[in-house]
Amino acid sequence: MPPLFWGFLVSPLWGAVFLMAANLLAVMGVPWGYLIEGLAMVGATALVARLDVAMRRPGVPEVGWRVPPAAWLAAALLAGVGAAILGSEIDNIVRDRVPLITPAPPVPAPGAETGPTIVAGPEVFRALTHGLIAPFCLALLGLGITMRNLFLSLPGWMALLVGALATAWSRHEHPAYWLPWMLAPLIGGWAYARAHSIWLAVAALLPQHAVVWLDLFGLLPGIPGFDTEPKPVVVFQPVWFDLLGVVCLFGGMFLLIRGLGAGVTTNGLPGRPPPAPREDD
């Protein structure tokens, strides 16, 4: 299959497999919704990744599992923290300008058969699914497979944008709500393209998903507009917190550019090893 066609097919294929796997697990009696979601995510990702390997043509680079230097991972995490803070504020702005109206669930007719009732389950499964499995799967699918294949046929900036859109699309069905989830994939996708290491993409996506771990252990900072109000309530973050996000984002990107170089390039993806870290890093 041509890499361009496969790159655009990955996200809808993964979504279809994920839904089928989730429904199958529910019918099989898996008790908790968070566990069903995590298992379905892993299963769908494993299937799509296996298909990617089977259909990869000669000359098409592999995903790139090489572990980069710790300094690069730390820089990607720092930039990801900034993306998480600014993404939260972008989400506040979007929800303020584009209120999302969720239709009420249909009321079953009297006497009608209903499906099995699925409870959410222990919070630890929510943390594992949303805070660990999700960022890895999204980085692999949106950037490691989709963007990597598109890089062979599209300009670098366009492949990066489509890869970030594919990653954000899985987080929300409304296009306006993709914006808060695009910043981290843009950072992770750029670093992945430069170094050909999927772990840099995972590191950039991890902070935005890791808030569930803070919630699990009772470590939420209590910042208005970030973690104190339910989603229907729009409260903007303090200016100092937004500035902290800017500092983290630009600080992390400065360190990444210092180590990886600037520009969107395909040189990293076809298999050229990343440049050796500087001695003073």
N, C-alpha and C positions, 0 to 999 in steps of 0.2 A: 504494500500500500504506500502511495506517495507520502512523504513526511508531512507535507502541507495539509493534506486531507486528514491524516491521522491526528495531527495536532489539533484540528478543529473538532474532531469527533470524540476526543478523550473525555471532556467534561460531561456532555450529554450521556455518553455511554456509562460513565461512572455513576451518574445520578440515577439512571434506570436500574443498574445492577444494585445500587444501594437500597433503593425502594423495594425491589423484589426480595433482597436478602432480609431486610427489616420485617417485611410482611411474613416471610417464611419462618423467621425466628419467633415471631409473635404467635403464629399458628402452632409451632412446635412447643409452645409453653414456656419460653424463656420469660422469667417473671418481671424483670425491671426494665423500664424504658431506656434508662441510661446504658444498661448493659447491652440491650438490643442495638442501640445506636452505635456503640463502640464496636461490637462484633461485626455489624453490617458494614461499617466504615472500613475496618481492616480487611474483610472479605472482598469488598468491591475494589479496594486499592490493590490488593494482591493479584486479583484477576486482571485488572487493567495493566499492571506492571508486567505481568507474565506475557500478556499479548504484545506489549511494547517490545519485549525482548525477542519474541518469536517473529515479529514483523519488521524488525530493524534491518535495513538494507546495509550492504557493505559501504563503509565510509561514514555512516551515521554514528555519531559518538554515543557511548553509553551514558547512563545517568551521571556517574561521577561520585563514587563513594569515598574518595580520599579524604581523610580527616585533615583539615587545614591547621595552620599554627594557632595556638591558643589565643594569641594576641588578636588574630582576625576574628575568631569566634566571640571574644569579649567585645570587640568593636561592633560586630553585628548585633549582639545583644543590647549594647548601649543605644545604638540607633533604633533598635526595635522598641526599647522602652520609650524613646521619644515619639515613635510612630504610634504607640499605644495611647500615650497621653493626648497627642494631637488628634488621633483618630477618634477618641472619645469626645473631644470638643467638636469635631466635624460632625459626629453623630448627633450631638445636641443641636447644632445649627440645622442639620437636615430635618430632624424631627420637629423643630420649631417652624420650618418653612414648608415641609411636606408632611403634614400629619398623616399617619398611617391608620386607616380605619379597618379594624379586623372584624369581619362579619361574625355574628353569633353562630355557634354550632347548631345544626338542624336538630329539632326536637323529634325523636322517634315516635312513630304512631303507636297508639296503645296496642299492646299485644305483639308488637313487632319484635323479632329476634335481634338481639344486639351482640356484637362481638365481645371477645374477652376484655375485661377491664385490666388495663396495664398501669401499674403505679410507677412513679418516676424511679424509685429505688434509693439506695444509700448515696449520700453525697460524695463518697469517695469514688463511686463509678462516674458521677458527673465530672469530677475533677480529672480522672483518668481519660475520659472520652473527650471532653472539651479542652482540657489543658495540656494534654500530651499526645493523644492519638490524632486529634484534629490538625494541629499545626504540622505534624510530620506528614500526614496524608495529603494535606493541601499543598505543602511545599513540593512533595514528590509529583503530584498530579498537575498542578497549575504551572509549576516552573520546571521541575525535573523531566517531565514528559511533554506537556503542551508547548512550553516556550522553547525547549531544546529542539523540538522538531520544526517549529516555525522559524527558528533562527536560520535554518538551511535554505529557506525560500523567501523570507521577508526581511526588510531592513531591521537592524538590531533594535531600534527604538520601538518599531511597530510590534515586533515579536515580544518585547518586554511588556508593552501595554496590554496586548492580548493575554499574555500569561497572567498578569496581575488581575485583569478582568475575570479570567477563568477561576482564579483563586477566590476573588471577592464574590462571584456569582453564587458559590456554594453556601455563602453565609446568609443571603437574603434574596427573596424573589423580586423585590422592588428595585429597579435600576438606581434610583436616587440613594438607596441605602447601601449601594456598593462602595460609595466614596469613602466612608470611614474605614473600610477593610482593604483599600487599595494601596495605602501608603507603605505598609510593611512588605507586601509582595513586590512592590517596585524596588525597594531597597534590597530585599533578598534575591530577587531576580537579577538585578544588576550585579550583585556580588557573585552570584552563581555563574553568570555569564563570564565574569572576569577570571574566576578561579577554577571553574568546573568542579565544584564541591557542593553537593546538596545540603551539607550540614550548615553552610553559611545561610542558606535560605531558611532552614529550620530555625536557626538561632534568631533570625530577624523576625520570624512570625511568632515565636514562642511567647514573648512578653505580652502581646495583645490577648493571647488566650490564657495566660497564666493567672489572671485575676481570680479564676475559680479556685486556685490553690490558696490564695490569700484569704478567700472567703471560708474555705474549708478549715483552715487553721486559726481563724479569727484574727487575721493580720491586716484586714482592710484599713487603709489609712484614714477613711472618713472624709474624703474630699468632696465638697458639694459639686454636683454635676458629673462626678466620676463614679462614685460607688455608694452614695447615700440615698438616692431617690429611685423609686421604681421607674421603669422605662417610659410609661405614659407621661410622667411628669418631666417637663423640660426646665432644667436649671443649668446655667452656664458655669463653667469652672472658674476658679479665681485666676486672675491675670498671672500671679506668680507661678501657678501650677502650669499654665500654658507656656510661660517663659522657660520653665524647667524642661518641658518637652522639647522646646526649640533647641536648648543647650544640649540635651542628650542626643537629639537627632543629628545636629550639625557636628557635635563632638565625635559621635560614632562614625559618621560619614567621612570626616576629616581623617580619622585613623585608618579607615578602609581605603580611601583614596591614596593615602600615604603608602600603604602596603601593596595595593593592587593596581594603582594607576587610575587615570580618569578616562571617561568616555565609555560609550556602549559599544562593545566589540564582540565579534564572533570568535575571536582568536582563542578564548578560553574554552569554548564548547567543543570544537573539533578534536580536542585531546591534548592541546599544548599544555604542559604542566605549568602551574602558577609560578610566578617569580619567587625566588627564595627570599625569606624575610630578611630585612636589614639587620645588621649586627646590633644596631642601637635600639631595636624594637624590644 
